[in-house]
């Protein structure tokens, strides 16, 4: 069974439906004995037009160290005049999930690692940033833990459910929630330690949820097929092993991770990737169906890899430590065919600082969060969620 069979239909088909967090269907959980009632109505604010020329990466960014002035004035408190910015004054954005839209409006959910807040964000009709807290999850943010992953339910258009990867005082786990309702556990007991707690989520359009877990500082656990640590898991929405996994009755799709930063897939469903901060190096892995993850590119300088997006001939990887985007050229079969090209580097051109989670919007647009309040050099409007484009970041420009 190949990656396409794991992911089902193309990733671009995951999102469907409208932008209103309302009219939710009931969600019955036979495993946990829980029932979700319809969520309260919340109208998502309108976002920026995707064609805006200021989309992240288009030129020097004012207010960022090393950025030369341009026509966009620097932020004024939480007001950011950069039209690529759709959220401001957040605290350490670790995960972003773009909401389905009509092609002209852009809204998203942004998760804060340290506070556990989940915010609905976007630009309003008047052009200003609008954001509303829809949930606050209890998290233990010590070390690299906290809220580190977000993904929409496969049936989000009906149930408005969101999945999150969080660290608690006792374990790492996957929970699900709807606006106005308490979170419900989906998968608990993922090992926790002083490090190696980061995790990432990706929704598969076949109804499965992909979960990248840290090894909790124990490389042997990452190699142990009986442990949930250091794996890419494939589960259903109740936390049970998804049908069609390599080993029947097992949640494990692939093994060998340390501290994953992001999961992403090709639009055609043929390739699945995971980033990882391994001992002594950062790595972009291709995820096979069974066995160990396959290293595609390694960074011995450890830029701090986080979220990623597959843009066809390039996998763009957010680098938190270096504060840039690492664009890794790849072939159709999932191998690297050149050195990464850096973009969005604040020292040279448009940069927003410490980049974190990435969520694709269209084949050519994505959202990225920042974590400048956690070890960076924040401007007054940090931390932010920013629209980025393939054309302005992939070497060689747009698609043919």
Secondary structure, DSSP 8 states (H G I E B T S, - for coil): --HHHHH-S-GGGS--S-SEE-S---EEETTTTEEE-----EE------TT-TTSBTSS--TTSTT----SS---BTTB---TTEEE-S-S-EEEEEE----SS--EEEEEETTT-EEEEEEE-TTS-EEEEEEEE-----STT-SEEEEEE-TTHHHH--EEEEEE-SS-EEEEEE-TTS--EEEEEEE---SS----EEEE-TTS-EEEE---TT-HHHHH-TT-STTEEEEE-TTSSB-TT-SSTT--EEEE--SSEEEEEE-TTSS-EEEEEEETTEEEEEE--SSSB-EEEEEETT---EEEEEE-SSEEEEEETTTTEEEEEEB-TTS-B-S--EEES-TTTS---SSEEEEEEEETTEEEEEE-TTTTS---TT-S-EEEEESTTTSTT-S--
